[in-house]
Structure formats: C-alpha cells, structure tokens
C-alpha cells in the first residue's frame, strides 16, 4: 500500500464540522460574556462595598484560566471576594463545600452543631471512624482546607444569629427536609 497524500482545499465556504454544520464564530472576549442580567446598566454601578472588594481582588490567570473563560473576569473577581456559609456538614453540605472551595471563593465557613455518628460515615466522605463523637464541621475542616489553600476554610458550631449571618454574601443550608422513616441500624457487614 502506498502513502495517502493530502493537500488543503481552498474554499470560500466557512469550515464545517463532521456533521456538516457550520462552526460558530469565535466567542467574544470573556468580559463581554457576562449575562446581561448581571451587568449594570449604563449609568448604574454596583454597590460601593462590592466595587471596593472586587477592585482589590487579583486573579491568578494560570490557576483560573478556564473559569475566567467561562464566567468572565468580573464574575471571577466577585467569586474570589465572596464569603460563603454552609450550614450543615452532612454529605450534601460537604459536597457543596468541596465544589465552592475548588472554585476559589474568598472564604468558606462550615457550620454544624451535630456530632459525628456512625451513620454519617456512609454519606460524608471527609469523616472517618476516628471522628465519631466530634463536631462534624470541625472534623472535616482540615480535609476541606487541603483542597485549596488559597481559600480560608473555617468551622463553626455557634448558634446562627443575625450578626453572624451578616458577614456572608451567600448562605447555604443543605439539610434534609425530614428524617428518614426507616433509620438504618448498624449491623454486621458482609
């Protein structure tokens, strides 16, 4: 068999993909892709507090290049200046915390008043048997911090009050709607 030689074909038509559809034009710069609903109208601006905090944030272009391409610089600066509260260090709460920490927020506080039980080990992968009897937020804080050392991760077990909540721009409460009707009993493992 001989070698197959190819040569470029010049055409006035736009390039097509393998399915025959035309390629979309290049995306606009990331700053122009901020959804219109999130952009201030001409003559308007964000609150002074937000502008000051956002202006002070410097993004690591190498670390966040993909996120900047998707969200845009303005959104990334707002994310990097946000303080997040996640009240509930159950399985869903720690999954949310993991994703928020990896996204590069300014700080994440995990709040929980519950101690770790054997049941928690089945749904929360940052807990171990050594954590049984400890506060769930305190027990998983160090492992969550290892995900991104640029994000300040803290744990809290204090009562939620208005003064405490004022320091957060985003508050998340991933608690179950009701307890399960048939609790799982610990037993022999197969």
N, C-alpha and C positions, 0 to 999 in steps of 0.2 A: 504494500500500500504506500502511496505517496503522501506527502505532506499537503495539508489543505492550506491554501494561501487566501488570506482575506485582505480586502482593501476598504477603506472608508468610502461610503457612498454619500455624495453631496446631495442635499435636498433642501428645498425651500420650506418644507413642512416642519412643524415642531416635532421633536423626538417623541416616540410612543413607548409605552411600557409593554411588557409581554402580552398583556390582554388587549392591546390595541387602543387603549385610552391615552389621551394626550397627558403629558406631565403637567402638573400645576406649576404656575410661575413661582419663582423663589419667594420665600416668606419675607415679609418686611422685617426690619430690624426689631430685636426683642422689645425695645422700648415702645414701639408702635403697636405691639400685640396685646397690650393691656386691655382687658374687656372694657368697652365704652362705659358700662355701668359703674366701673371702679375708677374712672378718670374724672377729675374735677372739670367742670365746665369752664369755658374761658371766662376769666374774671373772678373765678372762685378758687379757693385753695383749701387744703386740708386744715384741720385744727392746728394751732401753733405748737401744741405739745407733740403731735405726731410729726410735724415738719422738723422740729428740732431734733427729735430722736432719730428719725430716718436720715437726716443730713449727716449725723455723726457716725453712722454705720459704714464700715468699709468692707466690701465683699472680697473674699479670696476667689479670684477669677478661675484659677486652676481647679479648686475644690468644687465650686458650684457652677461650673460652666454649663452643664446640661440643664440644671434647674433655671439658670438665667435665660437660657434659650427658650425654655417652655413658659416660664412665668413672667420674665422681664425683670429688669433691674429694680424698678420701683417696688414691685411686689416682693422681691427677694430682700430688699432693704427693710420693708415692713415686717417680713417674717423674722429677719435677724434682729429686730428690735422688740419683738413681742415676748411678753411673759405669759406663760401658759400654766393653768391649774388643771390637773386631772384628779378628780375626787373619786377614788375607788381604785385600789391596786389589785383588782381581780384580773382574770385572764384577758378580758377585753380592754380594761384600763391600761395594762402594761403593754399590750399590742399597740394601742394608740400612742402611748408614751414612746415606745421604740420608734415608731414612724415619725413622730414630731421631733424627737431628738436627732434622728438621722437627717431630717430636713434642715436643721440648722437654726432653730429658734434661739432667742437670747437666753431664756431660762425656762425650765420645766419644773414645777413642783408637784410631786406625787402626794396626795392626801389620802389617808385611810386611818380609821380608828379601830380596825379589826385586827385580831391576831391571826397568824397563820395556823391553819388546821391541816390535817391530812388530806382533806377534800380539796384544798387549794392546790396541792401538788399536781393534780390531774388537769388543771386548766391554766395554770400560770407557770410558764417555763423558766422564770427567773428565781423560783423558790426551790429549796432543797429540804430534805428531812431535817437538816440542822437548823432550819429557820422556823420549825414548828414552835409555837408559843411566842414568837417575836411579832412585832407590828409588821404588817405586810408592806407598807410603804418604806419603812426603814430597811427591811430585809432585801428588797430588790433595788434600792437606790444605787449602790456601788456598781452593780452589774449593768444598770442602765447608763450610768456615767461613763463606763468603758466604751460605749458605742460612739460617743463624740465628746472629746474632752473640751471642745470649744463651747459647748452648751453647759450652763450651770444647772446641775440637777440637784434638787433638794427634796427632803421628805418632811411631811408634817402630819401630826396626829391631833392637833388642836381643834377646838370647835370652830366651825365655819361661822364667821360673823361678817357684818358689812365692812368693817375696817380691813379685815384680812382680804376680802374679795376685791376691794378697790385696786389693789396693786397688780391685778391681772387683766390683760386685754381679752383673753379667751379663757372661758371656764367650761370644762367638760366633765360630765357626771355619767360614766358608763355603768350604772348599777342595774341589776336585773329588775324587771317590773314586779315580779312576785317570786317567792321561794318555790322551789320545785315541789310538786305534790307527792313524789316518792323519793325521799332523800336516799342517796347512795350510802350503803353501810360498808365500812371496811371489812374485809374478809380475806379468806385465803386467795392467794394469787396463783394462777395456773401457768 
